[in-house]
Amino acid sequence: MQKLSFAVLEKLIEKKATSAEIDVLLYVSKFQDRYGYAEGIYYRNVCKELGLSYQAFYDAKNGLVEKGIIAVEKNNYTDMDITILNNEFLDQESFKRGYLNTNYVIFSCTQFRNLPGGAKLLAMDLMKNNLAGGASYQHGTKDFVRKFMRKFNICRRTLQDYLKELRLLFSIGIKDKKYFITIRKFAVEKQNKQEEEKYRENSIDVAVRRNRIKVVRTEDRKAINELLKFYNKDIDKMFGSFSLPNIITHSLEIINAGVEKKKWKRTIKKNLIHRLIRKEIGLDVRDIGFEPVNG
């Protein structure tokens, strides 16, 4: 679910989220499920992706917690589980409240990441007006200035500075005492991998890291990805209780039965994992009509 609800955006604006806090939140949003829950967020991956120091990441994470935007659980020593609060998408009503699609290039490009926090929030607020769909945002200049000075609690000069910063991402012009704002084409291109694909890949990465499996063959990774895709509807019915890391832990326990844990052979057995997935989602393990590739 690469989405951020308008309610979350409003809270970011209200709490004056920093530039790093916004980047971290957008990163987490790419790996969340429909409950707003992102399993296994690993600080090294976040820092590498966003160009943050370790301390900057922890400051941003703690800031988001203090502002009531995320909740963090430490369920494994290697990483953390993060829930974006008020960002669940469970039914049509939750979709109707409005959201930003965080899979657009704008939210991960250098031009956006180099912006100050206030300019990022203004860009995100402007995106609420279907700019990604090709619409042009039009607003009387005086009303526009009053509206955003009030909303962001800033002076006119700061607002003008933000608009100047945004010209790398938006076309901003004035005609007949109106602002005309459209987003630049490159900024609303979607990234190559869709949200379901990124979510599955992250689940596999988390499971491998938490179980300290050092080497995973490409064909094994593809097979598990295919299993998660095939059983997606069954997994979704478990309301967030399905855990691939736990399933792989169980597979290692079976493989290494009677062996001291520190001497475990940590490897992927596709067919065993397949049977454990079926058992977890309540399907007959004896009636497998589908096997993963290279299974």
C-alpha positions in Angstrom: 0.0 0.0 0.0 2.1 2.9 -1.2 -0.3 5.4 0.1 -0.4 8.2 2.6 -3.8 9.4 3.8 -4.7 13.1 3.7 -5.3 12.8 7.4 -1.6 11.9 7.9 -0.6 14.7 5.6 -2.6 17.2 7.7 -0.9 16.0 10.8 2.5 16.4 9.2 1.6 20.0 8.4 0.2 20.7 11.9 3.2 19.3 13.6 5.7 20.9 11.2 7.5 17.7 10.3 11.1 18.1 9.3 12.6 17.2 6.0 14.1 14.0 7.3 10.9 13.0 9.1 9.0 13.3 5.8 11.5 11.3 3.9 11.5 8.5 6.5 7.7 8.4 6.5 7.5 8.2 2.7 10.1 5.4 2.8 8.1 3.4 5.3 4.9 4.0 3.3 6.3 2.0 0.4 6.5 -1.2 2.5 3.2 -1.0 4.6 0.3 -3.3 4.4 -3.3 -2.1 4.3 -3.2 -1.6 8.1 -0.4 0.9 7.7 2.0 -1.7 9.2 5.5 -2.1 7.8 7.4 -5.1 9.1 11.2 -5.2 9.5 12.3 -1.6 8.7 16.1 -1.8 8.8 17.9 1.4 9.6 20.9 0.7 7.3 18.6 0.3 4.3 16.8 3.5 5.2 20.0 5.5 5.6 21.4 4.1 2.3 18.3 4.9 0.4 17.8 8.4 1.9 21.4 9.5 2.3 20.9 9.9 6.1 23.4 9.3 8.9 22.4 6.7 11.5 21.8 9.5 14.0 19.7 11.5 11.6 17.5 8.4 11.0 16.9 7.8 14.7 16.2 11.5 15.3 13.6 11.4 12.5 12.1 8.2 13.7 11.8 9.5 17.3 10.4 12.8 16.0 7.6 11.0 14.1 6.8 9.0 17.3 6.7 12.1 19.4 4.4 13.8 16.9 2.0 10.9 17.0 2.5 10.0 13.4 4.0 6.5 13.8 4.2 3.8 16.4 7.3 1.6 16.6 7.7 -1.9 17.9 11.1 -3.6 18.5 10.1 -7.3 17.8 13.6 -8.3 16.5 17.0 -7.1 17.4 18.0 -6.5 13.8 15.2 -4.1 12.8 11.8 -2.6 13.8 8.2 -2.8 12.9 6.5 0.6 12.2 2.8 1.4 11.9 1.8 4.7 10.2 -1.1 5.8 12.4 -4.5 6.7 10.8 -3.2 5.2 7.5 -5.2 2.0 7.2 -7.1 1.2 3.9 -9.6 -1.5 4.8 -12.7 -0.5 2.9 -14.1 1.9 0.4 -14.8 4.5 3.1 -11.1 4.6 4.0 -10.2 5.2 0.4 -12.7 8.0 0.0 -11.0 10.1 2.7 -8.3 10.7 0.1 -4.6 9.8 -0.1 -1.4 10.5 -1.9 0.2 7.8 -4.1 3.8 7.6 -2.8 5.0 5.5 -5.7 5.4 8.6 -7.9 9.0 9.7 -8.7 8.4 13.0 -7.1 8.6 11.5 -3.6 12.0 9.9 -4.2 13.8 12.2 -6.6 16.8 14.3 -5.6 14.9 17.6 -6.3 12.3 16.6 -3.7 14.7 15.3 -1.1 16.8 18.4 -1.2 13.8 20.6 -0.3 13.3 22.0 3.2 10.5 20.4 5.2 8.0 23.2 4.6 8.5 23.1 0.9 8.0 19.3 0.8 4.8 19.6 2.7 3.5 22.4 0.3 4.4 20.1 -2.6 2.4 17.2 -1.0 -0.5 19.5 -0.3 -0.6 20.7 -3.9 -0.6 17.1 -5.0 -4.0 16.6 -3.4 -5.5 18.5 -6.3 -5.2 15.6 -8.8 -2.0 17.1 -10.3 -0.7 13.6 -11.0 -3.8 13.1 -13.2 -2.8 16.1 -15.3 -5.1 18.7 -13.7 -3.9 22.2 -13.2 -4.4 23.8 -9.8 -5.9 27.3 -10.2 -6.3 29.7 -7.3 -6.6 33.5 -7.0 -3.3 34.9 -5.9 -4.5 36.8 -2.9 -6.6 33.9 -1.6 -3.7 31.5 -2.3 -1.3 33.5 -0.3 -3.7 33.9 2.6 -4.7 30.2 2.6 -1.2 28.8 2.7 0.2 31.5 5.1 -2.5 30.5 7.5 -2.3 26.7 6.9 1.5 26.5 7.3 1.7 29.4 9.9 4.4 31.2 7.8 5.0 34.7 6.5 4.5 35.8 2.9 8.3 35.7 2.2 8.7 32.1 3.4 5.8 31.0 1.2 7.4 32.8 -1.8 10.7 31.0 -1.0 8.8 27.6 -0.9 7.2 28.3 -4.3 10.6 29.3 -5.8 12.0 26.0 -4.5 9.1 24.0 -6.1 9.8 25.3 -9.6 12.1 22.3 -10.2 9.0 20.0 -9.7 6.1 22.2 -10.7 5.3 24.8 -13.4 4.1 27.8 -11.5 2.7 30.9 -13.3 0.4 33.8 -12.7 -2.2 35.0 -15.2 -5.3 37.2 -14.6 -4.5 37.4 -10.9 -4.5 33.6 -10.6 -1.9 31.0 -9.8 -1.7 28.2 -12.4 0.2 25.2 -11.0 0.9 22.0 -12.9 3.4 19.2 -12.0 6.3 18.5 -14.3 5.8 15.3 -16.3 8.9 13.4 -15.0 7.7 13.9 -11.4 4.5 11.9 -11.8 6.0 8.9 -13.6 5.5 5.8 -11.5 8.5 3.8 -10.3 9.2 0.5 -12.0 8.0 -1.8 -9.3 4.4 -1.7 -8.2 3.4 -1.7 -4.6 2.6 -5.4 -4.3 6.0 -6.3 -5.8 7.9 -4.0 -3.4 5.9 -5.4 -0.5 6.6 -9.0 -1.3 10.3 -8.3 -1.8 10.6 -6.5 1.5 8.8 -9.4 3.3 11.4 -11.8 1.9 14.3 -9.5 2.8 13.0 -9.2 6.4 12.5 -13.0 6.7 16.0 -13.7 5.4 17.6 -11.1 7.6 15.7 -12.1 10.8 16.6 -15.7 10.3 20.3 -14.9 9.6 20.3 -16.7 6.2 23.4 -15.4 4.5 22.9 -16.8 1.0 19.7 -17.1 -0.9 19.7 -18.4 -4.4 17.9 -16.3 -7.0 15.6 -19.2 -7.9 14.6 -19.6 -4.2 13.8 -15.9 -3.9 11.7 -16.0 -7.0 9.9 -19.1 -5.8 8.9 -17.5 -2.5 7.9 -14.4 -4.3 5.7 -16.4 -6.5 4.1 -18.2 -3.5 3.3 -14.9 -1.8 1.7 -13.7 -5.0 -0.3 -16.9 -5.6 -1.7 -17.0 -2.0 -2.1 -13.2 -1.7 -5.9 -13.3 -1.2 -5.7 -16.1 1.4 -2.9 -14.2 3.3 -4.9 -11.0 3.1 -7.8 -12.7 4.9 -5.6 -13.3 7.9 -5.9 -9.6 8.9 -2.1 -9.0 9.3 -1.3 -12.1 11.4 0.6 -13.9 8.6 4.3 -13.7 9.1 6.8 -15.0 6.6 9.8 -14.6 9.0 8.0 -16.9 11.5 7.2 -19.5 8.7 10.9 -19.6 7.6 11.9 -19.9 11.3 9.6 -22.9 11.6 11.1 -24.4 8.4 14.6 -24.1 9.9 13.4 -25.8 13.1 12.2 -28.7 11.0 15.4 -28.9 8.9 17.6 -28.8 12.0 15.5 -30.9 14.4 17.7 -32.2 17.2 20.6 -29.8 16.2 22.0 -27.2 18.6 20.7 -23.8 17.4 24.1 -22.3 16.9 25.0 -25.1 14.6 21.9 -24.8 12.4 22.1 -25.1 8.7 20.3 -21.9 7.6 19.0 -22.5 4.1 15.8 -22.1 2.1 13.7 -25.2 1.3 11.0 -24.0 -1.1 8.7 -27.0 -1.0 8.8 -27.1 2.8 8.0 -23.4 3.0 5.2 -23.9 0.5 3.6 -26.5 2.8 4.0 -24.3 5.9 2.4 -21.4 4.1 -0.6 -23.6 3.2 -0.8 -24.8 6.7 -0.7 -21.2 8.1 -3.5 -20.0 5.8 -5.6 -23.1 6.6 -5.3 -25.1 3.4 -4.7 -28.8 3.0 -0.9 -29.5 2.8 -1.6 -32.8 1.1 -3.5 -31.2 -1.8 -0.9 -28.9 -3.5 -1.9 -28.2 -7.1 0.7 -25.5 -7.5 4.5 -25.6 -7.0 6.8 -22.6 -7.2 9.1 -22.3 -10.1 12.1 -24.6 -9.9 10.2 -26.2 -7.0 
